[in-house]
């Protein structure tokens, strides 16, 4: 988590609190890291970290957006800011789909 916080600080994103949510709590078996943060203005933010060897395709991008909706129901609040850090090959259609839906996508190529 320390590396993620440093990366976010480098991007000038600071949270009052940042807690990890297990995907299992949302009924998912995906091997991703979910962090729910509260920014300095008091708004909820979601930070997803995806690290894998295979390409992130458009279908999986849709599944990640569904996880966002499940997390909103889980915390019973609207999550306004959505960030995703991808350490895997990324399909351009998936990136475009995420950005169209309000996600800030950071792609760190392997």
N, C-alpha and C positions, 0 to 999 in steps of 0.2 A: 504494500500500500504506500510505503514511503516514496518509491520511485514514481508512482502515479501522482502523488501530491506535489512532488517536485516538478513533474511534467506540467501539471495544471498551473503551478505558480509561474513557470516559464511562459505559459500562454496568458498570464494575468487573470487567472480564474481562482478565486479564493473562497473557501467555504467556512462557515462557522462550525459546522459539524459535518462529518462524513462517515457513514456507517455502511458496512457491507451487508448485502441482502443475498442469501443463498437462493439460487435458481430453483432449488427443490421446494422452497417455501411457496413458490408461485406455480408449482406443478410442472416444472420443466426439467428435462434431463440434460440440457445443453451444458457444455463445459465452458462457461463464460463467467466473468466476474461482473457483478452488479454493485454499484455504490449509489446510495441515496444521500444527497447532500442538501444542506440549506445554505443558500448564499447570504451575503451580507445584508441584502434587502429583505430577507425572510422568505424567499421563494424556494420551492423544491426544485432540485436538479437531479437528473439521472446521468450517471457516467457508466458506460458499458465498456468492458475491455475484452476483446476477442483475440485469442492467439491460437492459430492452428496452421497446419501445413497445406491443407487443400484450399481452393479458391472460395471466397465468400460470394455466393451467387444471389440473384434477385429473389429467389424463393426464400433463402435464409434471411435476407434483409426484411422480408415480410414477417417472418417468424419473430425476428428481434423487435419489430414494431408492436407485435402482439404482446410480447413480454412487457413492453412499456405500458400498454393498456391494463394488463393484469396487475402491474405494480401500482398503478393509480388506484385500482380497486382495493388493493392490499393495504395501502396507507390511507385510503379514503380521502384523498386530496388530489388536486390537479398538479401535475409535474410540468412546469413551464419550460425549463431548459433541458435539452437532450444532447448529450455528447457521446460519441462512440470512438474508441481508439482501436484500430484494427491492425494487428500484426500478422498479416496473411496476404496472399495475393487477393486483389479486389476487382471484381467485375465492374466495368464502368457503368453498366445499367443499374447495378445495385447501389452504387455510390450516388447516382443521379436520383434514384428513387428515395433514398434516405434524405438527401438534401432537399428534395421537393416537399417532404413531410416535416421539415423544420429541424432536422438533425444537423449537428455540427460534426463532420466526419474528419478524423485525423487518420491518415493512412501511413503507417510506418512499414515500408517494404522490408522484407526479410533479407 
